[in-house]
Amino acid sequence: MGRDVRGRPVAILSGRAAEAAHERGIDEVVLSLSRTHDVAVANAVAMTDDVRPHADEGPDPKKEFQASFREAKSIIDELERLQDGIMDTLGDDGPAEPREDELPLEGSMGE
């Protein structure tokens, strides 16, 4: 085990282990170390070029725009369905005037 330039632990393979890793396309073994007063744990992950994230594989702006457009369209469609349902409930007369028992009492609105 050694440390990289940032001080993180790295596995240093040599001999047959290094040969086997090279044959399998493993170019790095990432380590994670943790300990308490009583217990220590270590995890090792063999990294190949196939599983390593690449900087140029960022989000596709065109696909993100298409997804946001589809989401906005579905919201507009839902609002139109709600509006149609409200208008059907109100009928052709438009909104009904509130009944006297539905009117706010004087002083109940902070007056």
FENCORUR-V61906 format. One line per field, one symbol per residue. phi: phi as a letter, one per 40 degrees, with the letter a starting at -180 (. if undefined). A space follows every 10 residues. Layout:
BEGIN
phi->???
END
This chain:
BEGIN
phi->.abcccgccb cbcagccccc ccccgcbabc bbbaabcbbb bbbbbcbbcc bccbcccccc dccccccccc cccccccccc cccccccccc gccgcccccd cbccccgcbg c
END
